[in-house]
Amino acid sequence: MFTMEIIKTPASRFDHIKDFPYTENFVDYNGMQMHYIDEGAGETILALHGEPSWSYLYRKFIPVLNNYRFIAPDLIGFGKSDKIVDWKAYSFSFHFDSLRNFIEKLDLKDITMVVQDWGGMLGLSILGAFPEKFKRVVVLNTFLPSGKPLNIFFKSWVAFARYHPSLPVGLVMQMGTHQKLSKEVIAAYKAPFPDKRYKCGAIAFPSMVPSSPDQDGVQQMKKAREILSAWNKPALVLFSDRDKIMSGLENFFYKLIPTSNDQKKIIINDAGHFLQEEKGEEIAAYIDQFMKGGLRVSK
């Protein structure tokens, strides 16, 4: 019987990171360890990262949101979570089920969910499947594809990720930000991936974006669209202006989610795709105001 090879990033790889002093926590998913940070107390915020980042992306949120319980997991294959040495072992359903397991194991409820990139495609799909568990949603640069053919730019990204000798994670993070990242920050994003064997989760994600209606994930994302189109709980949409792929897609969510129009329409200026990295404190302050009802539009 075929057995997946599961590896762990050596703990020493994270020793040099000075701005991530948060306690490690783990839950089990099918014999694999899923890492998460769980800081503070109060209303629950669940923040989901995308490709090829990890919970480090949300480190600037925690001091600002210190009156809440702030939880950010590392998807399997990323950060301090276990990694499978086979990119084909990763699928939309695999990550979906691991997040469902995570929420169930921690018995999370009345969640304010913050999502970006693949964190949005997966997280909004989880919300679509279990809307009763969520109290609010904050949507950062992401999308909910419906299985339409991919454009040439994205096809090139899929090919680059799959066939590059060793996906250059630091370069990908820098290309996804408007401002120049420090060597220390780039090193932190590279830390989970000592060599190519650890990068299979990151290699897989671009290929998982559905390009036909019958692909894994399309039905879950269509369900998310359906639930969000009738969403009557608070929703905040915060996109950046310098994302070469997703800037402008905030209008998709304004049209989709009725209650998103109850909040002030805010664009995060001078930030790229990884807006949490560049404008973390600013975004966290908006989330705090949103949760306290301070961004509502007067009618």
C-alpha positions in Angstrom: 0.0 0.0 0.0 1.3 3.5 -0.9 2.2 5.6 2.1 2.5 9.4 1.8 5.9 10.7 2.9 5.3 13.4 5.5 8.1 15.7 6.7 8.5 18.5 9.2 10.5 21.7 8.8 13.3 21.6 11.4 12.4 24.0 14.3 15.9 25.6 13.9 14.7 27.1 10.6 12.5 29.5 12.5 15.1 30.5 15.2 16.2 33.6 13.3 12.7 35.1 13.2 12.5 37.9 15.8 9.1 39.4 15.1 6.9 36.3 15.6 7.0 35.6 19.3 3.8 33.6 19.3 3.2 30.2 21.0 3.1 27.2 18.8 -0.1 25.1 18.8 -1.0 22.0 16.8 -4.0 19.9 15.9 -4.0 16.5 14.2 -5.4 16.0 10.8 -5.2 12.4 9.5 -1.9 11.8 11.2 -0.4 15.2 10.2 0.2 18.1 12.5 -1.4 21.4 11.6 0.2 24.4 13.3 -1.6 27.5 14.4 -1.2 30.6 16.6 -3.9 31.4 19.2 -3.4 34.7 20.9 -5.5 36.7 23.3 -9.1 36.3 24.5 -12.5 37.7 23.5 -14.4 37.3 20.3 -12.8 34.9 17.9 -11.0 36.0 14.7 -9.9 33.3 12.3 -7.4 34.5 9.7 -6.4 32.3 6.7 -3.3 32.8 4.6 -2.7 31.8 1.0 0.1 31.0 -1.4 3.0 30.7 -0.5 2.8 32.5 2.8 2.0 31.3 6.4 0.6 32.6 9.7 3.6 34.9 9.9 1.7 37.1 7.4 -0.7 38.1 10.2 1.9 39.0 12.8 1.2 42.7 12.6 -2.5 42.2 13.3 -2.1 40.7 16.8 -0.9 43.7 18.8 -3.7 45.9 17.3 -6.4 43.2 17.8 -5.3 42.4 21.4 -8.9 42.5 22.7 -9.8 39.5 20.7 -8.9 35.8 20.4 -6.8 35.8 17.2 -6.3 32.4 15.5 -4.2 31.9 12.4 -3.4 28.3 11.2 -0.8 27.2 8.7 -2.3 25.2 6.0 -0.8 21.7 5.6 2.3 22.1 3.4 3.0 25.6 4.8 4.6 27.3 7.7 5.2 25.1 10.7 2.6 22.5 9.6 3.6 19.1 8.3 4.3 18.8 4.6 3.6 16.0 2.1 6.4 15.2 -0.4 4.1 14.9 -3.4 2.4 17.9 -4.9 -0.4 15.7 -6.4 -1.4 14.7 -2.9 -2.8 18.2 -2.4 -6.3 19.1 -3.6 -9.0 21.6 -2.8 -11.0 19.0 -0.9 -7.9 18.0 1.1 -7.4 21.6 2.3 -11.2 22.1 2.8 -11.4 19.0 5.0 -8.3 20.0 7.0 -9.9 23.4 7.8 -13.2 21.9 8.7 -11.3 19.5 11.0 -9.5 22.5 12.5 -12.7 24.4 13.2 -14.3 21.4 14.7 -11.3 20.4 16.9 -11.1 23.9 18.3 -14.9 24.1 18.6 -14.9 27.6 17.1 -18.2 29.5 16.8 -19.3 33.1 16.3 -16.2 33.5 14.1 -15.1 36.7 12.4 -13.2 35.3 9.5 -10.4 37.1 7.7 -9.4 35.7 4.3 -6.9 36.5 1.5 -5.7 34.7 -1.6 -6.2 30.9 -1.3 -7.4 31.6 2.2 -10.4 33.2 0.6 -11.2 30.5 -1.9 -11.0 27.9 0.9 -12.3 30.0 3.8 -15.3 31.4 2.0 -16.1 27.9 0.8 -16.0 26.8 4.5 -18.4 29.7 5.3 -20.6 28.5 2.5 -20.8 25.0 3.9 -21.2 26.1 7.6 -22.6 29.6 7.7 -24.0 29.2 11.2 -20.5 29.1 12.6 -19.6 32.6 11.3 -20.6 36.0 12.7 -18.8 38.3 10.3 -16.4 38.1 7.3 -13.5 40.3 6.2 -12.5 39.7 2.5 -9.0 40.8 1.4 -7.5 40.3 -2.0 -9.1 37.0 -3.2 -11.7 35.6 -5.6 -14.2 32.8 -6.0 -13.6 31.2 -9.5 -16.4 29.3 -11.2 -14.3 27.1 -13.5 -13.8 29.4 -16.4 -10.7 29.1 -18.6 -7.6 30.7 -17.2 -6.0 33.7 -18.9 -2.4 33.4 -20.3 -0.9 35.3 -17.4 -2.3 32.7 -14.9 -1.4 29.8 -17.1 2.2 31.1 -17.1 2.1 31.2 -13.3 0.8 27.6 -13.1 3.6 26.4 -15.4 6.3 28.4 -13.5 5.2 27.0 -10.1 5.0 23.4 -11.4 8.2 23.2 -13.4 10.6 25.6 -11.7 13.5 23.6 -10.3 12.7 24.9 -6.8 9.9 27.5 -6.5 11.6 30.8 -5.3 9.3 31.6 -2.4 11.2 34.8 -1.4 10.9 36.1 -5.0 7.2 35.3 -5.2 6.6 37.2 -2.0 8.6 40.2 -3.2 6.8 40.2 -6.6 3.5 40.2 -4.7 4.3 43.3 -2.6 4.5 46.9 -3.7 7.2 47.9 -1.3 10.7 46.3 -1.0 10.8 43.6 1.7 13.7 43.4 4.1 16.1 40.5 4.0 14.8 39.4 7.4 11.2 39.3 6.3 12.1 37.4 3.1 14.1 34.9 5.2 11.0 34.4 7.4 8.8 33.5 4.4 11.5 31.2 3.1 12.0 29.5 6.5 9.4 26.8 6.1 11.0 25.5 2.9 14.6 24.2 3.3 14.5 22.7 -0.1 12.2 21.6 -2.9 10.8 18.6 -1.0 9.1 21.0 1.4 7.5 23.1 -1.3 5.0 20.6 -2.7 2.0 22.4 -1.1 3.2 25.7 -2.7 3.8 24.1 -6.0 0.3 22.6 -6.0 -1.8 25.6 -5.3 -1.6 27.4 -8.7 -2.6 24.1 -10.5 -5.6 23.8 -8.2 -7.3 27.0 -9.4 -10.2 25.5 -11.4 -10.2 26.1 -15.2 -13.2 24.0 -15.9 -16.6 23.6 -14.2 -16.1 20.0 -13.2 -12.9 20.6 -11.2 -12.5 20.0 -7.5 -13.6 23.1 -5.6 -16.0 24.6 -8.1 -19.1 23.3 -6.4 -17.9 24.5 -3.0 -17.1 28.0 -4.4 -20.4 28.2 -6.2 -22.1 27.3 -2.9 -20.0 30.1 -1.2 -21.3 32.5 -3.8 -24.9 31.4 -3.2 -24.6 31.8 0.6 -22.8 35.2 0.3 -25.4 36.5 -2.1 -27.9 36.2 0.7 -25.6 37.1 3.6 -27.3 39.2 6.2 -24.4 39.4 8.7 -21.7 42.1 8.6 -19.1 41.9 5.8 -16.1 44.1 5.2 -14.2 44.1 1.8 -10.7 45.5 1.9 -8.6 45.3 -1.3 -5.4 47.0 -2.1 -4.6 49.3 -5.1 -1.3 47.7 -6.3 -2.2 44.1 -6.7 -1.4 43.3 -10.4 -3.8 40.4 -10.3 -6.7 41.2 -8.1 -7.0 45.0 -7.7 -10.5 45.9 -8.9 -12.1 42.5 -7.8 -13.4 44.3 -4.7 -16.3 45.2 -7.0 -17.2 41.5 -7.5 -17.6 41.2 -3.7 -19.5 44.5 -3.4 -22.0 43.1 -5.9 -22.1 39.7 -4.4 -22.4 40.4 -0.7 -25.3 42.7 0.2 -24.1 43.7 3.6 -20.7 44.7 2.3 -22.3 47.9 1.2 -23.3 48.7 4.8 -19.7 49.5 5.5 -17.5 52.3 4.2 -15.7 51.4 1.0 -12.0 51.4 1.8 -9.1 50.7 -0.5 -5.7 50.0 1.1 -3.3 52.3 -0.7 0.3 51.5 -1.8 0.1 47.8 -1.1 0.3 44.8 -3.4 -1.2 41.3 -3.2 0.2 40.6 0.2 -1.5 43.6 1.8 -1.2 42.2 5.3 2.5 42.3 5.0 2.7 45.9 3.9 -0.3 47.4 5.7 -0.9 45.0 8.6 -1.5 47.5 11.4 -3.8 49.7 9.2 -5.9 46.7 8.1 -6.1 45.4 11.7 -7.3 48.9 12.9 -10.1 48.8 10.2 -11.1 45.3 11.4 -11.2 46.5 15.0 -13.5 49.4 14.0 -15.6 47.0 11.8 -16.2 44.6 14.7 -17.2 47.5 17.0 -19.6 48.8 14.4 -17.6 51.9 13.6 -17.4 51.6 9.8 -21.1 51.5 9.1 -22.5 53.9 6.5 -25.2 56.2 7.8 -28.5 55.7 6.0 
